Amino acid sequence: MAGYFELMKSSDGQFRFVLKAGNHETILTSELYKTKASAENGIESVQKNCSDSSRYEKKVALNGKHYFNLKAANHQIIGSSQMYASEAACEGGIESVKTNGKSTTVKDSTG
């Protein structure tokens, strides 16, 4: 099964999206957006930027876990990964975003 985006509305009325792999695991989470259209633009930005290795910023949290941010051409963060126990697992997450981020399937849960 291919990956997909899930668009949702938070309790405070803002919007966000997550990119899920085919196994339904969340691999990228967006920032909060004030409008649904802005969140949809964020999804388009993932689709456009996910194949470019230079758009991934790998980081290590204070607790030693690895994560990454996917950035747009203007260096704005489009989305962030979960925390990974190892650098290798983090690299696997990046590869998953590269594969699944091109998906055009958007499950709209905003009601």
Residue pairs with C-beta under 8 A, 6 or more apart in sequence:
1 22
1 23
2 22
2 100
2 103
2 105
3 19
3 20
3 21
3 22
3 27
3 96
3 99
3 100
3 101
3 103
3 105
4 19
4 20
4 100
4 103
4 105
4 106
4 107
5 17
5 18
5 19
5 20
5 43
5 46
5 103
5 105
5 106
5 107
6 17
6 18
6 20
6 106
6 107
6 109
7 15
7 16
7 17
7 36
7 39
7 40
7 43
7 106
7 107
7 108
7 109
7 110
8 15
8 16
8 17
8 18
8 109
8 110
9 15
9 36
9 109
9 110
9 111
10 16
10 32
14 32
14 33
14 34
15 32
15 33
15 34
15 35
15 36
15 38
15 39
15 110
16 29
16 30
16 31
16 32
16 33
16 39
17 29
17 30
17 39
17 42
17 43
17 79
17 106
18 26
18 28
18 29
18 30
19 26
19 27
19 28
19 29
19 46
19 79
19 97
19 100
19 101
19 103
20 26
20 27
20 100
21 27
21 96
21 100
22 100
26 82
27 81
27 82
27 93
27 96
27 97
27 100
28 46
28 70
28 78
28 79
28 80
28 81
28 97
28 101
29 79
29 80
29 81
29 82
30 39
30 42
30 78
30 79
31 42
31 77
31 79
33 39
33 42
36 110
40 106
42 78
42 79
43 106
45 72
45 78
46 70
46 78
46 79
46 97
46 101
47 101
47 102
47 103
47 104
49 55
49 70
49 71
49 72
49 73
49 78
49 101
50 70
50 97
50 98
50 101
50 102
51 98
51 101
51 102
53 94
55 70
55 71
55 72
55 73
56 68
56 69
56 70
56 71
56 94
56 97
57 68
57 69
57 70
57 71
58 66
58 67
58 68
58 87
58 90
58 94
59 66
59 67
59 68
59 69
60 66
60 67
61 67
61 83
63 83
65 83
65 84
65 85
66 83
66 84
66 85
66 86
66 87
66 89
66 90
67 80
67 81
67 82
67 83
67 84
67 90
68 80
68 81
68 90
68 93
68 94
69 77
69 78
69 79
69 80
69 81
70 77
70 78
70 79
70 80
70 97
70 101
71 77
71 78
72 78
81 90
81 93
81 94
81 97
82 93
84 90
84 92
84 93
